[in-house]
Amino acid sequence: MLFRSDPPAVYTETVNDSLVFFITQLEVGLRLVGANEGGGFASEMFVSLNKDLNTTSVLLNQAGVTPNDSLGAFYDGWDVTFNDAASDDVHAAFLQSGILQGLWQPDGRVNPTDSSRPEMLGVFNGGSGNGVWRLAVGDLATGGQMRLDSWSLTITG
């Protein structure tokens, strides 16, 4: 799906048969790329995961934007897995161009210029795997256009 959305596009998955009654870890796979090769603009994107319209984790929030850099990252998207235990923060990833790949910590930032990361995937720990999971994807500016190719959710408990 192509989008330049305000409010964000929301993708919903209802889980009714999870055997996980106490979440200890979540992993989220995300493939979000420029609608045309080289046509994305990473720092314009906001992506979050929500469960039951209650708890929310921020996966991406204007990657690369800092108090000293209002433009942020220029690369063309992500083909990544988010896990709190990964070694590197996706917000600080540096890629000149192309699609960022690999295992990354989610952004977790409510404010993209803040160093505080209160909304990591660990916010879901202790809950059940059952519920309505929502992935929200929003383009916050008018630059490049992105396409969500796929996303996945792995629940461990």
N, C-alpha and C positions, 0 to 999 in steps of 0.2 A: 504494500500500500504506500503510495506517495502521499506526503503531507507537508503542509506548512500550516500548522494548526494552533489555534488559540480559541478555546481550550485544547489541551492535549488530546491526541487520539488514545483511546483506551482499549486494551485487548484483555479479555476476561477468560479465565480458566477456573471451572468449579471442580474441586476435589472432594469426593464423597467417600472414597474407599482407601484412604491412607491408613496404614498400620502404625504411623508415627503419631504418638500421643504426647510426646515431649520433644520438640525440635531442639537439636543440638547444633545443627549447621545447615545453612542453605547455600546452594550454588545456583547462579543464574547465568545462562548462556544468552548472548545477544549478538545478532548480526544485523547491523544498521549501517547502511552505506549510502554514498552519494547516488542520487537518482540517475545521474550520468557520471561515468568515470571521471574523477577529478572534480565533480560538481558539488560535493558536500563541504561543509564547514563545521568541524567538530565543536568549536566553542559555542555554537548557537543552540546546541541540543540539551534538553533536560529529559531524563528518564528516571522513573521511580517505580517501585514495586509496593503494592498495598495488599493487605489481607483484611477482608470483611469490613471495608471502609473504616478501619480502625488504625492499625499499625502500618507505618510507611518507612521504607528504606530508599535513600537516594542513590541510584546507580551512577548517574551522570548529572553534573550540574555545571554547564559551561566550562568544559575541560580546558585547562591551561590559563583561565582567567585568574589574575592575582591583583593585589592592590597596585602593583607596578605595571601590569599588562592587561589592559581592558579588551584586547582583541583575542587573546588566548590561542588555542591550537587551530591549525589550518588543515590538518589531515582529513581524509575522506571518509572516515567511519571506523567501525569496530567489528571484529569477529573474535569476540573474547568470552571468557568465563569469569564471572565475579565470585570471589570467595574472600571472606574477611581474613583468612589465614595466608593469603597470597603475600609475596614479599614486597610488591610495589603498588603505590597509589595511582590509580588511573588518571586522576586529575593532574598529576605531575608528569605524565608520560610525554616523552618528546619523540615526535616522528615528523620529519620534514614534509612528507607526502605519503599517499597510499592509505592502507587500512591497518589500523592497530590490531595486533593479534596476541593471543596468549592468555595467561592467567593473571588477573589483576584484583586488587582490593577495590571495592566500589568507592565512589566519591565520598558519600556520607555527609556532604556539606549541605546545610540549609542555605547558607550564603556562600556563593562561589569564591569570594575573596577571603573567607575566614579559614583559619587553620583547624578550628574545631570540627569534629566529624561525628556528631551524635546520631546520625541515621544510617549506620552500617547495617549489614544483614543480620547481625546479632540481635537487633531489636525484636526479631521473631522467635528467638530462643525461648524455650519453655512452653510454647503454645503447641497446638495440634496442627498436623499437616492438612487436616480437612478444613475447607472453607472456600471462599471466593477470592481468588488471587487476581489482581489487576496490574497490568503493566501499562503505565502512562508514558507516552512519548510526545514531547512538544518541541517545536522549533521556535526559539525565542527571538529570532531576527529575520531579516529579509534576504540574507545572503544565499548560500547554497541550499539545495533541496535534497532531503534524505529519503531513503526507502527502508522500511523494516522488512528484512527477508525472513527472519525467524527469531524465536526466543524459546528458552527452555527453563524449567525449574526442577532442581533436584533437592529433595527434602531428606535430611538424615536425622535420626533420633535414636 
